[in-house]
Structures are given as structure tokens and as C-alpha cells.
Amino acid sequence: MKKLNLKLLFDISLIIVMKKIIISAVAQNGVIGKSSGEMPWHSKEEFQHFKDSTLGFPVIMGRKTFDTLGKPLKNRLNIVLTRNEKLLLAFTEIVIFDSLQSAYGFCEEKKYEKIFIIGGAEIYKQAMNSADELLISYMKFNADGDIYFPEIDNNIWEVNRIEERNGFDIFNYIRKN
Ligand SMILES: NC(=O)c1ccc[n+]([C@@H]2O[C@H](COP(=O)([O-])OP(=O)(O)OC[C@H]3O[C@@H](n4cnc5c(N)ncnc54)[C@H](OP(=O)(O)O)[C@@H]3O)[C@@H](O)[C@H]2O)c1
């Protein structure tokens, strides 16, 4: 009996719970982008934070965000959500899925410890219900744009950690118990 319980404990410890983290940079007025695809701002330091956080982990993005990047992000598994498979066949280093759940399933099978949902607004909105954490860089300026980060519900999310950086603050939110 004791032996059996120990085995069960060992098996449970082998189950990796994959953390799903939404990462975004948000201006004071809530803007994250422009529908023209142009970047509303450039912050070297914020981009470095994005890079440091996501390197080595899968990044999940919507097709329009991929269009604005123009090419895959290096040293990360790039997962693009689209309903149009043909569109991205030119890029062999990209994995395409037609739903967020299939993308999660793929990463879970590969036993990633964490994955990052990197936008844009459509994908953030869909991922808010399933994400475990939010990592939001609040830029200290208003930006010109028409694409916004979805509302962060204070009944669901609480601030776990704040880091001050040059020109922005990074808020880490976790789910309330
Ligand atoms: N500040 C930031 O942190 C940040 C981060 C990322 C992006 N952005 C900005 O956000 C903007 C793009 O955001 P967006 O909301 O317009 O577009 P998006 O979320 O990047 O992409 C939307 C597209 O994703 C695909 N899609 C959405 N839901 C899907 C699902 N459930 N299954 C399969 N495919 C799905 C569809 O592609 P198809 O039409 O091909 O089917 C849809 O047109 C850009 O301006 C970008 O610069 C900002």
C-alpha cells in the first residue's frame, strides 16, 4: 500500500503544469497597436525585457501580429494562429494552428514549462480566460493607435509583482484564489 502511494506521488511529480503567460506592452491610454500594422512606439529597453522573458519558450501570436513582425522571432518556437494555412507556408520554422486550444495541446505534448501569448488584441481577448499570468509593461505615455489591450478584471486578477524600468513599469498579475 505504502509502495503504491509513493509510486503515485512520483508519477504526479512528473506531470508538468505548463504556465500560460500573456505578455504585452500597453500605453497609458490602453493602446497596443495600429491597425495599419505600424508600431506605435519603439522602446529598446521594453523590447529587451520581452526578449529576455520569452527566449527559449514558445510564443503564440495572431496572424496579424505575425504580419507586423514580418519574420519569425529567433530562438523561440513561433506559433501563429490563422484560419488560412496556405498563407504562411513560406516560413517553415513556424507552426500554424487554427485554434488556441490546439496550440496549447501541442506545447503541452512537448512538455514546455511555460509559453507566452504575445498578441495581438484578438488573441489576448481569447486567451484571458485560460492564461495563468499576465506580464504587462505599462508605458509612461499615451500612444497613437486604435488597437487596445482587453480589460483586466480586478475580480479575477491581482498584482503579484511590480518592477520599475526606464520609461515603463512591469506588472505581473496572477489569478485570485
Ligand atoms: N503592444 C504589444 O504588446 C503588442 C503585441 C502584439 C501585437 N500588437 C499589435 O496588435 C495588432 C494586431 O492585433 P489584432 O488584434 O489586430 O490581430 P491579431 O490578434 O494579431 O491577429 C488576428 C488574426 O489571428 C487569427 N485568429 C484569431 N483568432 C483565431 C483563432 N481562434 N484561431 C485561429 N486563428 C485565429 C486570424 O487570422 P486570419 O485572418 O489569418 O485567419 C485573425 O485575423 C498589431 O498592430 C500589432 O502591432 C501589440
The ligand as an SDF file (V2000), in Angstrom:
LIG
                    3D

 48 52  0  0  0  0  0  0  0  0999 V2000
    1.9680   46.2630  -27.7280 N   0  0  0  0  0  0  0  0  0  0  0  0
    2.0150   44.9310  -27.7540 C   0  0  0  0  0  0  0  0  0  0  0  0
    2.4570   44.2890  -26.7910 O   0  0  0  0  0  0  0  0  0  0  0  0
    1.5470   44.1960  -28.9750 C   0  0  0  0  0  0  0  0  0  0  0  0
    1.7660   42.8150  -29.0510 C   0  0  0  0  0  0  0  0  0  0  0  0
    1.3060   42.1290  -30.1790 C   0  0  0  0  0  0  0  0  0  0  0  0
    0.6550   42.8200  -31.1830 C   0  0  0  0  0  0  0  0  0  0  0  0
    0.4690   44.1570  -31.0850 N   0  0  0  0  0  0  0  0  0  0  0  0
   -0.2540   44.8840  -32.1380 C   0  0  0  0  0  0  0  0  0  0  0  0
   -1.5700   44.3180  -32.2490 O   0  0  0  0  0  0  0  0  0  0  0  0
   -2.0110   44.4710  -33.6010 C   0  0  0  0  0  0  0  0  0  0  0  0
   -2.5680   43.1560  -34.1000 C   0  0  0  0  0  0  0  0  0  0  0  0
   -3.6550   42.7370  -33.2730 O   0  0  0  0  0  0  0  0  0  0  0  0
   -5.0500   42.2710  -33.8870 P   0  0  0  0  0  0  0  0  0  0  0  0
   -5.9980   42.0740  -32.7770 O   0  0  0  0  0  0  0  0  0  0  0  0
   -5.4260   43.1970  -34.9880 O   0  0  0  0  0  0  0  0  0  0  0  0
   -4.6810   40.8850  -34.6140 O   0  0  0  0  0  0  0  0  0  0  0  0
   -4.0120   39.5360  -34.0550 P   0  0  0  0  0  0  0  0  0  0  0  0
   -4.6560   39.1390  -32.7730 O   0  0  0  0  0  0  0  0  0  0  0  0
   -2.5350   39.6640  -34.0790 O   0  0  0  0  0  0  0  0  0  0  0  0
   -4.3740   38.5090  -35.2360 O   0  0  0  0  0  0  0  0  0  0  0  0
   -5.7170   38.2850  -35.5780 C   0  0  0  0  0  0  0  0  0  0  0  0
   -5.7480   37.1220  -36.5480 C   0  0  0  0  0  0  0  0  0  0  0  0
   -5.4100   35.9240  -35.8600 O   0  0  0  0  0  0  0  0  0  0  0  0
   -6.1350   34.8460  -36.4080 C   0  0  0  0  0  0  0  0  0  0  0  0
   -7.0040   34.2900  -35.3610 N   0  0  0  0  0  0  0  0  0  0  0  0
   -7.6360   34.9540  -34.3630 C   0  0  0  0  0  0  0  0  0  0  0  0
   -8.2780   34.1160  -33.5730 N   0  0  0  0  0  0  0  0  0  0  0  0
   -8.0390   32.8810  -34.0560 C   0  0  0  0  0  0  0  0  0  0  0  0
   -8.4120   31.5880  -33.6420 C   0  0  0  0  0  0  0  0  0  0  0  0
   -9.1690   31.3630  -32.5600 N   0  0  0  0  0  0  0  0  0  0  0  0
   -7.9990   30.5450  -34.3810 N   0  0  0  0  0  0  0  0  0  0  0  0
   -7.2260   30.7360  -35.4600 C   0  0  0  0  0  0  0  0  0  0  0  0
   -6.8080   31.9310  -35.8970 N   0  0  0  0  0  0  0  0  0  0  0  0
   -7.2120   32.9960  -35.1940 C   0  0  0  0  0  0  0  0  0  0  0  0
   -6.9320   35.3860  -37.5940 C   0  0  0  0  0  0  0  0  0  0  0  0
   -6.0400   35.2640  -38.6810 O   0  0  0  0  0  0  0  0  0  0  0  0
   -6.5220   35.0130  -40.2070 P   0  0  0  0  0  0  0  0  0  0  0  0
   -7.2200   36.2690  -40.5880 O   0  0  0  0  0  0  0  0  0  0  0  0
   -5.2580   34.7670  -40.9540 O   0  0  0  0  0  0  0  0  0  0  0  0
   -7.4190   33.8170  -40.1660 O   0  0  0  0  0  0  0  0  0  0  0  0
   -7.1070   36.8430  -37.1950 C   0  0  0  0  0  0  0  0  0  0  0  0
   -7.3370   37.6760  -38.2990 O   0  0  0  0  0  0  0  0  0  0  0  0
   -0.8310   44.9900  -34.3960 C   0  0  0  0  0  0  0  0  0  0  0  0
   -0.9930   46.3830  -34.5660 O   0  0  0  0  0  0  0  0  0  0  0  0
    0.3620   44.7230  -33.5080 C   0  0  0  0  0  0  0  0  0  0  0  0
    1.4130   45.6490  -33.7160 O   0  0  0  0  0  0  0  0  0  0  0  0
    0.9010   44.8540  -29.9880 C   0  0  0  0  0  0  0  0  0  0  0  0
  1  2  1  0
  2  3  2  0
  2  4  1  0
  4  5  1  0
  4 48  2  0
  5  6  2  0
  6  7  1  0
  7  8  2  0
  8  9  1  0
  8 48  1  0
  9 10  1  0
  9 46  1  0
 10 11  1  0
 11 12  1  0
 11 44  1  0
 12 13  1  0
 13 14  1  0
 14 15  2  0
 14 16  1  0
 14 17  1  0
 17 18  1  0
 18 19  2  0
 18 20  1  0
 18 21  1  0
 21 22  1  0
 22 23  1  0
 23 24  1  0
 23 42  1  0
 24 25  1  0
 25 26  1  0
 25 36  1  0
 26 27  1  0
 26 35  1  0
 27 28  2  0
 28 29  1  0
 29 30  1  0
 29 35  2  0
 30 31  1  0
 30 32  2  0
 32 33  1  0
 33 34  2  0
 34 35  1  0
 36 37  1  0
 36 42  1  0
 37 38  1  0
 38 39  2  0
 38 40  1  0
 38 41  1  0
 42 43  1  0
 44 45  1  0
 44 46  1  0
 46 47  1  0
M  CHG  2   8   1  16  -1
M  END
$$$$
